[in-house]
Amino acid sequence: MRRNPLHDFADPAFERMRIAVTTPTHSELPWEERLLAGCAEVDITPPPGMPKAGHSKNAHDGTGFRTRLRARVLHLRAGHSSLTLIACDLLSGSAIVHRLLADQLADDTDVRLPGLFLGATHTHAGPGQFSGSEFYNRWSSNRPGFDPAYTGFLVDRLAAAVRTAVAGRRPARLAFGSTEVWGYTRNRSLPAHVRNATETDKRTEPQRKYTAVNPWLHLLRVDTDGTGQAEGSVPMAAFAWFSIHGTGISHHDRSYNADVWAYLTGELAQRVHDRTGTRPVVGAVEGTHGDMTPAVRPGMLVFPEAERVGRGIGAAAAELHARLGESLHSRVDLAAGLREVDMSAHPEVAGIRLPEPRIGVAKLAGAQENTTPLLDRIPPFRPGCPRRPHGMQAEKRVVAGEPAHRVVNPTASFPQFMPVQLLRIDDVAILGLPFEVTVAAGRRIADAVRARSDAETVVVSSLANDHCDYLTTAEEYAAQYYEGASTLYGPRQQEFVAACAADLAEDLAEGGVVADVPGHRVFDFTVRHYRARPDGVPAPRRAERARFVDATAVEDAHWRMEWSDVGPGDLHWHAPLVRVQTELEDGSWAPAAQDGLPVDDQGWRVGVEYLGGSGGRHRYVTRWFAPPLGRPGRHRFVLCANAGQPEIAGQPFD
């Protein structure tokens, strides 16, 4: 097992980090006749204090979690190929995490870089500072810099999960299917969307934003192969793609959370459990979500609404999962290809050469429902204020003007490589791109791949393996809404990407594994240290009496209990912290359950927040949201044993 080089830079004395990661080389894998599969799930929740990524300077440091952040792994092995799908509750993939993860797994697994897919839910309530480029480490969060401690933790956790999945793989069967899900998403940039030549309905009435969406939910179901066994096949894992922004919760909220995705994956897993008696590992990542926002009630970027939307989508996914049981099969054709296009070399593809990357002023105003106050109303920041086309950036008004932009945001600070990944599972092609792809752009790219391959279904997945901002069509770009202003490489970027994807699809169709990547990558970042470190100051745990907080127009009723403990860096936030017990008739205590699930901080009902501290005294609060009301009975919070701190029970409440 190779040493993770990020640990060498975790000391606060380091202000700069430069590491070179060599691309592992591999021989061809031995032939595997039938499908083998394994899965795993790990918690990647950080301690309080990390800047949150997605809302840039409008965000806040995380103070704890409302729903935990997780990574789910699905590993597939058949023929000469190995695919590893990872779904992270993070803003995006990351080139440095992707490369270091492949490096960590090179010696003791058959996981290969071309088949290693690092996807994301794009929650805007996870930590930042793990990006593969200086630009996004600086601007995606409320505070700048690359944090080697959290990124090192992330690589370690993902590597452990992949190893668990590989070690636990067994004969399996899979099925892939799609279903339409309407009413839970809407197009936040309808005036830009209707400019597309392929859009025949040019109306912009309010109801149109609910139809100008990508409704397709794609699901990969994997079961153990129980052929000839008494128990038959058992659900093992599921992996879903859906197009919805992780912005169902306001940027004013200070908790880490997985947004609508916590409820989507949780609902799917629970419904499968209710139907089969087995709870699978469920991962989900973005589709073409660039202009897709959750259809919460206007002005209601709150958890009850995010839950309604997420659980509605999860219920539809569960229905599809059940239908796929009739299509499960074990003879599977797998293939993988990865091409990293060196943008610093100014490549030309299909006669298209792109300009230097630039950010447009409309990006500063923010996206709909999470706007920057005042700027979203003032030209030229207001959406839909393009300039007369000029130069290769055409209608884009460059932030601070061209000369100043180069000084504030040097070209080298942007992502230098554009990863294009294509995974094939039978007649399904999964195209992983590092952009936030709009609905129309995704359709055009899928058409280009389909034309150059034998794939019947093409799933375009955003923000895979790295973060390179947005990807719109030329028509949408010309409108200069938030999405067009965030498309770095000008109006022809979508054509360029489609050509790259089509070339990769044709190469992969010829057979084998396509691995067109540089021999090594150098990552050179300004370092900031945000992940809480242990201070080693002992402190006894003391729990206070719980109290009830009634429901409001925007929040569920809940019980809350404060307690004192050691500092945040001395607790393991990726391990259980709190659970709830219920009193039995004989006066003993047992784990509480609600809706068939334990009441603890592993689900979506119990959260933990750090309230602050000084002089070795640190205060926390836990909340149990939407408890069952009206039924007599007593409960109590229990602080789990964690990082050497003992388990203690709070006082009963009813």
C-alpha positions as CSV (number, residue, x, y, z in Angstrom):
1,M,0.0,0.0,0.0
2,R,1.5,3.3,-1.1
3,R,1.8,6.3,1.3
4,N,-0.6,9.1,0.7
5,P,1.7,12.1,0.0
6,L,-0.9,14.6,1.2
7,H,-0.1,13.6,4.8
8,D,3.4,15.2,4.4
9,F,1.8,18.6,4.0
10,A,-0.8,18.5,6.7
11,D,1.3,20.4,9.2
12,P,0.3,24.1,9.5
13,A,3.8,25.1,8.8
14,F,3.3,24.4,5.1
15,E,1.9,27.3,3.0
16,R,2.6,25.8,-0.4
17,M,2.3,22.2,-1.8
18,R,3.7,20.8,-4.9
19,I,3.4,17.1,-5.7
20,A,3.8,15.0,-8.9
21,V,1.5,12.0,-9.3
22,T,2.6,9.4,-11.8
23,T,0.0,7.5,-13.9
24,P,0.1,3.8,-12.9
25,T,0.8,1.4,-15.6
26,H,-1.0,-2.0,-15.8
27,S,-1.0,-5.2,-17.8
28,E,-4.3,-6.5,-19.2
29,L,-6.6,-8.1,-16.6
30,P,-7.2,-11.8,-16.7
31,W,-10.5,-12.8,-18.4
32,E,-13.5,-13.1,-16.0
33,E,-16.4,-15.0,-17.6
34,R,-19.2,-13.9,-15.3
35,L,-19.9,-10.6,-13.5
36,L,-18.4,-10.0,-10.1
37,A,-19.5,-7.1,-8.0
38,G,-18.8,-5.5,-4.7
39,C,-19.9,-2.4,-2.9
40,A,-19.1,-0.3,0.2
41,E,-20.1,3.0,1.9
42,V,-18.0,5.3,4.0
43,D,-18.7,8.6,5.9
44,I,-16.7,11.6,4.7
45,T,-18.2,14.2,7.1
46,P,-15.5,16.6,8.3
47,P,-15.3,18.3,11.7
48,P,-16.8,21.8,12.0
49,G,-14.7,24.7,10.6
50,M,-14.3,23.8,6.9
51,P,-15.4,26.4,4.3
52,K,-18.4,25.2,2.4
53,A,-18.2,24.9,-1.4
54,G,-20.7,25.9,-4.0
55,H,-21.9,29.4,-3.1
56,S,-18.5,31.1,-3.2
57,K,-18.2,34.1,-0.9
58,N,-21.9,33.8,0.0
59,A,-21.2,30.5,1.8
60,H,-20.2,29.9,5.5
61,D,-17.9,27.6,7.4
62,G,-19.6,24.4,8.4
63,T,-20.7,24.2,12.1
64,G,-21.8,20.5,12.1
65,F,-24.0,18.3,10.1
66,R,-27.8,18.0,9.4
67,T,-27.4,15.0,7.2
68,R,-24.1,13.2,6.9
69,L,-21.9,13.3,3.8
70,R,-21.1,9.9,2.4
71,A,-19.3,8.1,-0.4
72,R,-20.8,5.0,-2.0
73,V,-18.7,2.6,-4.1
74,L,-19.9,0.1,-6.7
75,H,-17.2,-2.1,-8.2
76,L,-17.8,-4.3,-11.3
77,R,-15.5,-6.9,-12.9
78,A,-16.2,-8.8,-16.1
79,G,-14.2,-9.8,-19.2
80,H,-10.9,-8.0,-19.2
81,S,-12.4,-4.8,-17.6
82,S,-12.9,-3.4,-14.2
83,L,-15.2,-0.4,-13.4
84,T,-15.4,1.4,-10.1
85,L,-18.2,3.9,-9.7
86,I,-18.0,6.3,-6.7
87,A,-20.7,8.7,-5.7
88,C,-19.6,11.4,-3.2
89,D,-21.7,13.9,-1.3
90,L,-19.4,16.7,-2.5
91,L,-19.5,19.7,-4.9
92,S,-17.7,17.8,-7.6
93,G,-15.0,15.4,-8.5
94,S,-11.3,16.4,-8.2
95,A,-8.4,15.7,-10.4
96,I,-6.0,15.4,-7.5
97,V,-8.3,13.1,-5.6
98,H,-8.9,11.0,-8.7
99,R,-5.2,10.6,-9.5
100,L,-4.1,10.0,-5.9
101,L,-6.9,7.4,-5.5
102,A,-5.8,5.5,-8.6
103,D,-2.2,5.7,-7.3
104,Q,-3.2,4.4,-3.8
105,L,-5.1,1.4,-5.4
106,A,-2.5,0.5,-8.0
107,D,-0.5,-2.1,-6.1
108,D,-3.2,-4.2,-4.3
109,T,-6.3,-4.0,-6.5
110,D,-7.3,-4.4,-10.2
111,V,-8.9,-0.9,-10.2
112,R,-7.6,1.0,-13.3
113,L,-7.6,4.8,-13.8
114,P,-9.8,4.7,-17.0
115,G,-12.5,2.7,-15.2
116,L,-12.3,4.8,-12.0
117,F,-15.3,7.1,-12.0
118,L,-15.4,9.8,-9.3
119,G,-18.9,11.3,-9.4
120,A,-20.6,13.8,-7.1
121,T,-24.1,14.9,-5.9
122,H,-23.0,18.5,-6.2
123,T,-24.4,19.4,-2.8
124,H,-23.5,23.0,-2.0
125,A,-23.3,22.2,1.7
126,G,-20.2,20.0,1.7
127,P,-16.6,21.2,2.3
128,G,-14.4,22.7,-0.3
129,Q,-10.6,23.0,-0.5
130,F,-10.0,19.6,-2.3
131,S,-10.3,20.8,-5.9
132,G,-7.8,19.8,-8.6
133,S,-7.2,23.5,-9.5
134,E,-6.1,26.6,-7.8
135,F,-9.0,28.6,-9.2
136,Y,-11.8,26.5,-7.6
137,N,-9.9,26.1,-4.3
138,R,-9.9,29.9,-4.2
139,W,-13.4,30.8,-5.5
140,S,-15.8,28.0,-4.9
141,S,-15.9,28.5,-1.1
142,N,-16.2,31.4,1.3
143,R,-12.5,31.1,2.1
144,P,-9.5,30.2,-0.2
145,G,-6.8,27.6,-0.3
146,F,-6.2,23.9,-0.6
147,D,-6.5,21.8,2.6
148,P,-4.2,18.8,2.4
149,A,-5.5,17.4,5.7
150,Y,-9.1,17.1,4.6
151,T,-8.1,16.0,1.1
152,G,-5.8,13.4,2.5
153,F,-8.6,12.1,4.7
154,L,-10.9,12.0,1.7
155,V,-8.4,10.0,-0.4
156,D,-7.8,7.6,2.5
157,R,-11.6,7.0,3.1
158,L,-12.3,6.5,-0.6
159,A,-9.3,4.1,-1.0
160,A,-10.5,2.1,2.0
161,A,-14.1,1.9,0.6
162,V,-12.8,0.7,-2.8
163,R,-10.7,-1.9,-1.2
164,T,-13.6,-3.2,0.8
165,A,-15.7,-3.3,-2.4
166,V,-13.0,-5.2,-4.3
167,A,-12.4,-7.6,-1.4
168,G,-16.1,-8.4,-1.0
169,R,-17.0,-8.9,-4.6
170,R,-19.0,-12.0,-5.5
171,P,-20.9,-13.4,-8.5
172,A,-23.6,-10.9,-9.4
173,R,-26.3,-9.9,-11.8
174,L,-27.2,-6.4,-13.0
175,A,-29.8,-4.5,-15.0
176,F,-30.0,-1.0,-16.2
177,G,-33.1,1.1,-16.8
178,S,-34.6,4.6,-17.1
179,T,-37.8,6.3,-16.0
180,E,-39.2,9.8,-16.3
181,V,-39.6,11.8,-13.1
182,W,-41.6,15.0,-13.5
183,G,-42.6,17.8,-11.1
184,Y,-39.5,17.9,-8.8
185,T,-37.2,20.0,-11.1
186,R,-37.6,23.2,-13.1
187,N,-35.4,25.1,-15.5
188,R,-33.9,28.1,-13.8
189,S,-32.7,29.8,-17.0
190,L,-35.7,29.3,-19.3
191,P,-35.1,32.4,-21.4
192,A,-31.7,31.1,-22.3
193,H,-33.0,27.5,-22.9
194,V,-35.7,28.5,-25.4
195,R,-33.0,30.2,-27.6
196,N,-31.8,26.8,-28.6
197,A,-32.5,26.0,-32.3
198,T,-33.6,22.5,-31.3
199,E,-36.3,23.9,-28.9
200,T,-39.5,24.2,-30.8
201,D,-41.6,25.6,-28.0
202,K,-40.3,29.2,-27.4
203,R,-42.8,30.2,-24.7
204,T,-41.6,31.4,-21.4
205,E,-44.8,31.3,-19.4
206,P,-44.2,30.1,-15.8
207,Q,-45.5,26.5,-16.4
208,R,-42.8,26.0,-19.1
209,K,-39.9,25.9,-16.7
210,Y,-41.3,22.6,-15.3
211,T,-41.3,21.0,-18.8
212,A,-38.0,22.4,-20.1
213,V,-36.1,19.8,-17.9
214,N,-34.2,16.5,-18.2
215,P,-36.7,14.2,-16.5
216,W,-34.8,11.0,-17.0
217,L,-33.6,9.0,-14.0
218,H,-31.2,6.3,-14.9
219,L,-30.6,3.4,-12.5
220,L,-28.1,0.5,-12.4
221,R,-29.3,-2.3,-10.2
222,V,-26.9,-4.9,-9.0
223,D,-27.9,-8.1,-7.0
224,T,-25.9,-11.0,-5.8
225,D,-26.3,-14.0,-8.1
226,G,-28.3,-16.5,-6.2
227,T,-28.7,-18.9,-9.1
228,G,-29.1,-22.4,-7.6
229,Q,-29.3,-21.1,-4.1
230,A,-32.3,-21.2,-1.8
231,E,-32.3,-17.5,-1.0
232,G,-32.1,-16.5,-4.7
233,S,-30.6,-13.1,-5.7
234,V,-30.3,-10.4,-3.0
235,P,-30.1,-6.6,-3.7
236,M,-26.5,-5.5,-3.3
237,A,-26.2,-2.0,-4.7
238,A,-27.9,0.6,-6.9
239,F,-26.3,3.6,-8.7
240,A,-28.5,6.4,-10.1
241,W,-28.1,9.4,-12.3
242,F,-30.5,12.3,-12.1
243,S,-30.4,16.0,-13.2
244,I,-31.0,18.3,-10.2
245,H,-28.9,20.9,-8.5
246,G,-27.8,20.3,-4.9
247,T,-29.3,23.6,-3.9
248,G,-32.5,22.8,-2.1
249,I,-31.1,24.4,1.0
250,S,-30.3,28.1,1.4
251,H,-26.7,29.2,1.4
252,H,-27.5,30.9,4.8
253,D,-27.7,27.4,6.4
254,R,-24.4,26.6,8.2
255,S,-24.6,22.8,8.4
256,Y,-22.9,20.2,6.2
257,N,-25.6,18.2,4.5
258,A,-26.2,16.2,1.3
259,D,-29.2,18.4,0.3
260,V,-32.0,16.6,-1.7
261,W,-29.6,13.7,-2.3
262,A,-29.7,12.5,1.3
263,Y,-33.4,11.9,0.9
264,L,-33.3,10.5,-2.6
265,T,-30.8,7.8,-1.7
266,G,-32.3,7.2,1.7
267,E,-35.8,6.7,0.3
268,L,-34.6,4.4,-2.4
269,A,-32.6,2.3,0.0
270,Q,-35.5,2.1,2.5
271,R,-38.1,1.1,-0.1
272,V,-35.9,-1.7,-1.4
273,H,-35.4,-2.9,2.2
274,D,-39.2,-2.8,2.8
275,R,-39.8,-4.8,-0.3
276,T,-36.9,-7.3,-0.1
277,G,-35.7,-7.3,3.5
278,T,-32.3,-6.2,2.4
279,R,-30.9,-2.6,2.4
280,P,-28.6,-2.1,-0.6
281,V,-25.8,0.4,-0.8
282,V,-27.3,3.3,-2.9
283,G,-25.2,5.9,-4.7
284,A,-26.5,8.7,-6.9
285,V,-24.8,11.4,-8.9
286,E,-25.5,14.3,-11.3
287,G,-26.8,14.0,-14.8
288,T,-27.2,17.1,-17.0
289,H,-28.2,19.4,-14.2
290,G,-26.6,22.7,-15.2
291,D,-29.9,24.6,-15.5
292,M,-32.0,22.2,-13.3
293,T,-33.0,23.4,-9.9
294,P,-35.1,21.6,-7.2
295,A,-38.8,22.5,-7.6
296,V,-39.1,23.6,-4.0
297,R,-41.8,26.2,-3.2
298,P,-40.5,29.7,-4.0
299,G,-38.6,31.2,-1.1
300,M,-38.6,27.8,0.7
301,L,-34.9,26.6,0.5
302,V,-35.5,24.6,3.7
303,F,-35.1,21.0,4.8
304,P,-38.8,20.0,4.8
305,E,-39.0,21.1,1.2
306,A,-35.7,19.4,0.2
307,E,-37.0,16.2,1.9
308,R,-40.3,16.4,-0.1
309,V,-38.4,16.7,-3.4
310,G,-35.7,14.1,-2.6
311,R,-38.1,11.5,-1.3
312,G,-40.4,12.0,-4.3
313,I,-37.5,11.2,-6.7
314,G,-36.3,8.3,-4.5
315,A,-39.8,6.8,-4.6
316,A,-39.7,6.9,-8.4
317,A,-36.3,5.3,-8.4
318,A,-37.6,2.5,-6.1
319,E,-40.4,1.7,-8.5
320,L,-37.8,1.4,-11.3
321,H,-35.6,-0.7,-9.2
322,A,-38.4,-3.2,-8.6
323,R,-39.2,-3.4,-12.4
324,L,-35.5,-4.1,-13.2
325,G,-35.7,-7.4,-11.3
326,E,-37.0,-9.1,-14.4
327,S,-34.0,-7.9,-16.5
328,L,-31.1,-9.0,-14.2
329,H,-28.3,-10.9,-16.0
330,S,-24.8,-12.0,-15.3
331,R,-23.2,-12.0,-18.8
332,V,-22.0,-8.4,-19.0
333,D,-19.8,-6.5,-21.4
334,L,-17.7,-3.8,-19.7
335,A,-15.3,-1.3,-21.2
336,A,-13.6,1.9,-20.1
337,G,-11.9,4.9,-21.7
338,L,-10.4,8.0,-20.3
339,R,-8.8,10.9,-22.2
340,E,-7.4,14.0,-20.5
341,V,-7.2,16.8,-23.0
342,D,-4.4,19.2,-22.3
343,M,-6.1,22.6,-22.5
344,S,-2.8,24.5,-22.0
345,A,-1.6,23.1,-25.3
346,H,-4.5,24.8,-27.1
347,P,-5.6,21.7,-28.9
348,E,-7.8,21.7,-32.0
349,V,-10.6,19.2,-32.3
350,A,-12.8,18.9,-35.3
351,G,-11.4,22.2,-36.5
352,I,-12.4,24.0,-33.2
353,R,-9.8,25.8,-31.1
354,L,-10.9,27.4,-27.9
355,P,-9.9,30.7,-26.3
356,E,-8.2,31.1,-22.9
357,P,-10.6,30.5,-20.0
358,R,-12.5,33.5,-18.7
359,I,-15.3,34.1,-16.2
360,G,-18.2,36.4,-17.2
361,V,-19.7,39.1,-14.9
362,A,-23.1,37.5,-14.8
363,K,-21.6,34.8,-12.6
364,L,-21.0,37.3,-9.8
365,A,-24.7,37.8,-9.5
366,G,-25.3,34.1,-8.6
367,A,-27.8,31.6,-9.9
368,Q,-31.5,31.9,-9.5
369,E,-32.7,31.3,-5.9
370,N,-29.2,31.8,-4.5
371,T,-28.4,35.2,-5.9
372,T,-26.0,37.8,-4.7
373,P,-28.2,40.7,-3.3
374,L,-28.5,43.7,-5.6
375,L,-26.0,42.5,-8.2
376,D,-28.6,40.2,-9.7
377,R,-30.7,43.3,-10.6
378,I,-28.0,45.7,-11.9
379,P,-26.6,45.6,-15.5
380,P,-24.2,44.2,-16.6
381,F,-24.3,41.7,-13.8
382,R,-27.9,41.0,-14.2
383,P,-28.6,37.8,-16.2
384,G,-29.3,38.4,-19.9
385,C,-27.0,41.4,-20.5
386,P,-24.6,40.2,-23.2
387,R,-22.2,42.5,-25.0
388,R,-22.0,42.7,-28.8
389,P,-20.1,39.6,-29.9
390,H,-16.3,40.4,-29.8
391,G,-13.4,38.0,-30.0
392,M,-13.4,34.3,-29.2
393,Q,-15.4,34.9,-26.0
394,A,-18.1,36.6,-28.1
395,E,-21.0,37.9,-25.9
396,K,-19.2,37.3,-22.6
397,R,-18.4,40.4,-20.5
398,V,-15.2,39.3,-18.8
399,V,-14.9,40.0,-15.0
400,A,-12.7,43.0,-14.4
401,G,-11.9,43.3,-18.1
402,E,-9.3,41.3,-20.0
403,P,-6.0,42.6,-18.6
404,A,-7.1,42.5,-15.0
405,H,-8.7,39.1,-15.4
406,R,-5.3,37.7,-16.4
407,V,-3.7,39.1,-13.2
408,V,-6.4,38.1,-10.7
409,N,-7.1,34.7,-12.3
410,P,-4.1,33.5,-14.3
411,T,-4.7,30.9,-16.9
412,A,-2.6,28.4,-15.0
413,S,-4.9,28.6,-12.0
414,F,-7.8,27.1,-14.1
415,P,-8.0,23.4,-14.7
416,Q,-5.2,22.5,-17.1
417,F,-6.7,19.2,-18.3
418,M,-10.2,18.3,-19.4
419,P,-11.0,14.7,-18.5
420,V,-13.5,12.9,-20.8
421,Q,-14.4,9.4,-19.5
422,L,-16.6,6.9,-21.2
423,L,-17.7,3.7,-19.4
424,R,-19.7,1.0,-21.2
425,I,-22.0,-1.5,-19.5
426,D,-23.6,-3.6,-22.3
427,D,-25.3,-1.1,-24.6
428,V,-25.2,1.7,-22.1
429,A,-22.6,4.4,-22.4
430,I,-21.9,6.6,-19.3
431,L,-20.0,9.8,-20.3
432,G,-18.3,11.5,-17.4
433,L,-17.6,15.2,-17.9
434,P,-16.1,17.7,-15.5
435,F,-18.7,20.4,-16.3
436,E,-22.1,21.4,-15.1
437,V,-23.8,20.4,-18.3
438,T,-27.1,22.0,-19.3
439,V,-30.0,19.9,-20.5
440,A,-29.7,21.0,-24.2
441,A,-25.9,20.7,-24.2
442,G,-26.2,17.2,-22.8
443,R,-28.6,16.1,-25.5
444,R,-26.3,17.3,-28.2
445,I,-23.3,15.6,-26.7
446,A,-25.2,12.4,-26.2
447,D,-26.3,12.5,-29.8
448,A,-22.7,12.9,-30.9
449,V,-21.6,9.8,-28.9
450,R,-24.5,7.7,-30.1
451,A,-23.6,8.5,-33.7
452,R,-20.1,7.2,-33.3
453,S,-20.8,4.1,-31.1
454,D,-23.3,1.2,-30.8
455,A,-24.7,2.6,-27.5
456,E,-28.5,2.7,-27.3
457,T,-28.5,4.8,-24.1
458,V,-26.0,7.5,-23.4
459,V,-26.0,9.0,-19.9
460,V,-24.1,12.3,-19.6
461,S,-22.9,12.7,-16.0
462,S,-21.7,16.2,-14.8
463,L,-18.8,17.0,-12.5
464,A,-17.1,13.7,-12.9
465,N,-13.4,13.4,-11.9
466,D,-12.8,17.2,-11.8
467,H,-14.5,20.6,-11.8
468,C,-14.3,22.8,-14.9
469,D,-17.4,25.0,-14.3
470,Y,-20.3,25.0,-16.8
471,L,-21.1,23.8,-20.3
472,T,-23.9,25.4,-22.4
473,T,-24.9,25.5,-26.0
474,A,-23.8,28.4,-28.2
475,E,-27.4,29.8,-28.1
476,E,-27.6,29.6,-24.3
477,Y,-24.1,31.2,-24.1
478,A,-25.2,34.1,-26.2
479,A,-27.8,35.0,-23.6
480,Q,-25.2,35.3,-20.9
481,Y,-27.2,34.0,-18.0
482,Y,-25.3,32.6,-15.0
483,E,-24.6,29.3,-16.9
484,G,-23.2,31.0,-20.0
485,A,-21.1,33.4,-18.0
486,S,-19.6,30.3,-16.2
487,T,-18.8,28.5,-19.5
488,L,-15.0,29.1,-19.5
489,Y,-14.0,28.5,-23.1
490,G,-16.4,30.5,-25.1
491,P,-19.5,29.8,-27.3
492,R,-18.0,26.7,-29.1
493,Q,-17.1,24.8,-26.0
494,Q,-20.0,22.4,-26.3
495,E,-19.1,21.6,-29.9
496,F,-15.5,20.9,-28.8
497,V,-16.5,18.6,-26.0
498,A,-19.0,16.8,-28.2
499,A,-16.2,16.1,-30.7
500,C,-13.9,14.9,-28.0
501,A,-16.5,12.6,-26.6
502,A,-17.4,11.2,-30.0
503,D,-13.8,10.5,-30.8
504,L,-13.4,8.6,-27.5
505,A,-16.6,6.7,-28.2
506,E,-15.3,5.6,-31.6
507,D,-12.0,4.5,-30.2
508,L,-13.6,2.6,-27.4
509,A,-15.9,0.8,-29.8
510,E,-12.9,-0.7,-31.4
511,G,-12.2,-2.7,-28.3
512,G,-9.9,-2.8,-25.3
513,V,-9.2,0.0,-22.8
514,V,-8.5,3.6,-23.9
515,A,-6.1,5.4,-21.6
516,D,-4.9,8.6,-23.2
517,V,-3.6,10.5,-20.2
518,P,-0.3,12.2,-19.4
519,G,2.4,10.1,-17.6
520,H,2.2,12.3,-14.6
521,R,0.4,15.3,-13.3
522,V,1.8,18.1,-11.1
523,F,-0.4,19.8,-8.5
524,D,0.9,23.1,-7.1
525,F,-1.4,24.8,-4.6
526,T,-1.5,27.5,-2.0
527,V,-2.2,25.7,1.2
528,R,-4.6,26.7,4.0
529,H,-5.4,24.5,7.0
530,Y,-9.0,24.3,8.0
531,R,-9.7,20.8,9.2
532,A,-9.8,20.9,12.9
533,R,-6.8,19.3,14.6
534,P,-6.8,17.6,18.0
535,D,-5.7,19.8,20.9
536,G,-5.5,17.0,23.4
537,V,-7.2,18.9,26.2
538,P,-9.3,16.5,28.2
539,A,-12.9,17.4,29.1
540,P,-15.7,15.5,30.8
541,R,-18.9,15.0,28.9
542,R,-21.9,16.7,30.5
543,A,-25.4,16.5,29.0
544,E,-28.1,19.1,29.7
545,R,-31.8,18.6,29.9
546,A,-33.5,18.2,26.5
547,R,-36.2,20.8,25.5
548,F,-38.8,20.8,22.8
549,V,-38.9,23.4,20.0
550,D,-42.2,23.8,18.1
551,A,-42.6,23.7,14.4
552,T,-42.3,26.9,12.4
553,A,-43.3,27.8,8.8
554,V,-39.9,26.7,7.6
555,E,-38.7,24.1,10.1
556,D,-40.0,20.9,11.7
557,A,-40.6,20.5,15.4
558,H,-37.7,19.0,17.2
559,W,-36.2,18.0,20.5
560,R,-32.7,19.5,21.3
561,M,-30.1,18.7,23.9
562,E,-26.9,20.7,24.5
563,W,-23.8,19.1,26.0
564,S,-20.1,19.9,26.7
565,D,-17.3,17.8,25.4
566,V,-13.7,17.9,24.1
567,G,-12.8,20.2,21.1
568,P,-14.1,19.4,17.6
569,G,-10.7,18.2,16.5
570,D,-10.7,15.6,19.2
571,L,-13.9,13.9,18.1
572,H,-14.3,11.7,15.0
573,W,-17.1,13.3,13.0
574,H,-17.2,10.5,10.5
575,A,-18.2,8.1,13.3
576,P,-21.5,7.9,15.2
577,L,-22.0,10.7,17.7
578,V,-25.7,10.6,18.8
579,R,-28.6,8.2,18.9
580,V,-32.0,8.1,20.6
581,Q,-33.4,5.5,22.9
582,T,-37.0,4.8,24.0
583,E,-38.2,3.5,27.4
584,L,-39.8,0.1,27.5
585,E,-42.6,-0.9,29.8
586,D,-40.2,-2.6,32.3
587,G,-38.2,0.6,32.6
588,S,-35.3,-0.5,30.4
589,W,-34.1,1.4,27.3
590,A,-33.9,0.2,23.7
591,P,-32.9,1.9,20.4
592,A,-35.7,4.1,19.1
593,A,-37.0,3.6,15.6
594,Q,-39.1,5.8,13.3
595,D,-40.5,4.8,9.9
596,G,-38.6,1.5,10.1
597,L,-35.2,3.2,10.7
598,P,-33.1,3.7,13.8
599,V,-33.3,7.3,15.3
600,D,-29.6,8.3,15.1
601,D,-27.3,10.6,13.3
602,Q,-26.8,8.1,10.5
603,G,-30.2,9.0,8.9
604,W,-31.9,12.3,8.2
605,R,-33.6,13.0,11.6
606,V,-30.7,13.7,14.0
607,G,-28.1,16.4,13.4
608,V,-25.2,17.8,15.5
609,E,-23.9,21.3,15.6
610,Y,-20.8,22.9,17.3
611,L,-21.8,26.0,19.3
612,G,-18.3,27.2,20.1
613,G,-15.9,27.1,23.1
614,S,-12.9,28.4,24.8
615,G,-10.5,27.5,27.6
616,G,-11.0,23.8,27.0
617,R,-14.8,24.1,27.3
618,H,-16.7,23.2,24.1
619,R,-20.4,23.2,23.6
620,Y,-22.5,21.2,21.2
621,V,-26.2,20.7,20.4
622,T,-28.0,17.7,18.9
623,R,-31.5,17.9,17.4
624,W,-34.1,15.2,16.6
625,F,-36.3,16.6,13.9
626,A,-39.9,15.6,13.2
627,P,-40.2,13.2,16.1
628,P,-43.5,11.3,16.5
629,L,-45.8,13.5,18.5
630,G,-48.9,12.7,20.5
631,R,-48.1,9.1,21.4
632,P,-47.2,8.8,25.1
633,G,-43.7,7.5,25.9
634,R,-40.3,8.7,27.1
635,H,-37.1,9.0,25.1
636,R,-33.5,10.1,25.7
637,F,-30.5,11.2,23.8
638,V,-27.4,9.0,24.0
639,L,-23.9,10.4,23.2
640,C,-22.0,7.5,21.6
641,A,-18.6,6.5,22.6
642,N,-16.3,8.4,20.3
643,A,-12.5,9.0,20.1
644,G,-12.0,7.8,23.6
645,Q,-15.0,9.8,25.1
646,P,-17.4,7.5,26.9
647,E,-21.0,6.8,26.1
648,I,-23.4,8.8,28.3
649,A,-27.2,9.1,28.3
650,G,-29.1,12.3,28.7
651,Q,-32.1,12.8,30.9
652,P,-35.4,11.3,29.7
653,F,-38.0,13.6,28.0
654,D,-41.6,13.3,26.8
